[in-house]
Amino acid sequence: MQDQSVNEDLATTASNWRMAFGILVPADGSDCDDHEAALRLTRRRLLLHNRTAHHQLFEGPSFNAIAELTHEAGFQFVLIQQAGHVITDTECFSRGLAGISQLPFVIAGFFNGNTDLYNVIDEHCVLVNLVEWAQSGRPLLPSVGIEKLVAFPEAMRRSVLYCGALDSEAHSRAMRDLYGDVQYWKQKVWFVNTDHIFTRDTIDEFVGTIRQLIALPSGLMANQILHALSFDKDTKVVFYDRNPHALAFRKFLLERWDGKDYETAIRSWVDSQPSISRSINVEKLTEGAGDLYTCIGSREDFVVHWNKYRSLAHEFIVADLFASSARYVVDRIDPACLHTILWWSNIFHSLETHTYQSEAETSDLFYQWIRALRNRNNKLTIFGLDPEGKLCAGPIDRVVFSPFAAMYYRQAGDVDFS
């Protein structure tokens, strides 16, 4: 299977055509033997080809349900795939779409060879012209009649793959790749965090000294925050992460590192962890490690900061913001403190998040997360991305849920942090 980590062709096509992406998630399951894994696989392939696709990705129980959602959102086309269907060569696929772009049609897809004129489209992958569909009275899809169909060029068949059957080689290969990614994501230790450089201007509303910092152990971001907003001997630091290895590394730094050579400290800790060292590319993960000092000053300045920081009280807790253990983080927030900072990085907006959870699921969890934080301490200061990638930096009561998130919002009820 060809793997192109980011391919501009599909992204450009989606932008030029005002095209959304849809994944069919029938209420009674699908013909795929491992439906959940197949759904994640299709999401991931779309996101790899177009990193902004989560803004254009809609899931629904039927073709018409997806068409209604995307038409309401203002798109002109929607490419709907069944869970387990992937586009392996976006350049070839985009060329094929360009070949039919000027043709009038309601639905386009691969013809399946049936003689029934209302059942000639392969339902694993179809393109719906939403303008024509609405003008035609919103007929039931994909059975719209041969006069409203256009066939994908046959050359496009080599650019797609359906991984539905468990006994197929395609499925086995795709699932191995997917589950490998899952395990890597769960145990990854983020030695370097470069999503944002934190300065005093990042949260200019904050006045005073940090009394409590609750943060991920990723990189040295916690130290950037403490340096920028100021701390003293009474400041308390709480680190949380779903991965115990990430917390163990931060403990190692606190207890044994002198603040002088971060790259060597990383290698030393990795060498002491045989259970995970084989899966860590130290060369790759230490890229940019030397730049972490610049936000605080020189390396000498950082050593002074580090020695002061090491004397602070620390707590380490295993918690997953996408599970009920998120309450452990909420419980650590002092409800009466006016100078608490909470950092969650890009947990709600990452390739992994948008692969393993739908937009609706992520929006639900973010809504519940913000609600729980407000209930705990409505004077809390926050720093992190929302599900759409927008930076939330400042007082918790200023978080605004976008119309896009509101459109997806539903009452989940299965995870509640309050």
Secondary structure as GFF3:
##gff-version 3
##sequence-region A 1 418
A	DSSP	alpha_helix	8	17	.	.	.	ID=ss1
A	DSSP	beta_strand	19	24	.	.	.	ID=ss2
A	DSSP	alpha_helix	35	49	.	.	.	ID=ss3
A	DSSP	three_ten_helix	53	56	.	.	.	ID=ss4
A	DSSP	beta_strand	57	60	.	.	.	ID=ss5
A	DSSP	alpha_helix	63	72	.	.	.	ID=ss6
A	DSSP	beta_strand	77	82	.	.	.	ID=ss7
A	DSSP	beta_strand	85	87	.	.	.	ID=ss8
A	DSSP	alpha_helix	90	100	.	.	.	ID=ss9
A	DSSP	beta_strand	107	111	.	.	.	ID=ss10
A	DSSP	beta_strand	121	129	.	.	.	ID=ss11
A	DSSP	alpha_helix	130	135	.	.	.	ID=ss12
A	DSSP	three_ten_helix	146	148	.	.	.	ID=ss13
A	DSSP	beta_strand	149	151	.	.	.	ID=ss14
A	DSSP	three_ten_helix	154	159	.	.	.	ID=ss15
A	DSSP	beta_strand	160	162	.	.	.	ID=ss16
A	DSSP	alpha_helix	169	187	.	.	.	ID=ss17
A	DSSP	beta_strand	212	215	.	.	.	ID=ss18
A	DSSP	alpha_helix	221	229	.	.	.	ID=ss19
A	DSSP	beta_strand	236	241	.	.	.	ID=ss20
A	DSSP	alpha_helix	244	256	.	.	.	ID=ss21
A	DSSP	alpha_helix	262	271	.	.	.	ID=ss22
A	DSSP	alpha_helix	274	277	.	.	.	ID=ss23
A	DSSP	alpha_helix	282	285	.	.	.	ID=ss24
A	DSSP	three_ten_helix	289	293	.	.	.	ID=ss25
A	DSSP	alpha_helix	299	309	.	.	.	ID=ss26
A	DSSP	beta_strand	313	318	.	.	.	ID=ss27
A	DSSP	alpha_helix	326	332	.	.	.	ID=ss28
A	DSSP	beta_strand	340	345	.	.	.	ID=ss29
A	DSSP	alpha_helix	351	356	.	.	.	ID=ss30
A	DSSP	alpha_helix	359	376	.	.	.	ID=ss31
A	DSSP	beta_strand	381	385	.	.	.	ID=ss32
A	DSSP	beta_strand	391	395	.	.	.	ID=ss33
A	DSSP	three_ten_helix	396	398	.	.	.	ID=ss34
A	DSSP	alpha_helix	403	408	.	.	.	ID=ss35
###
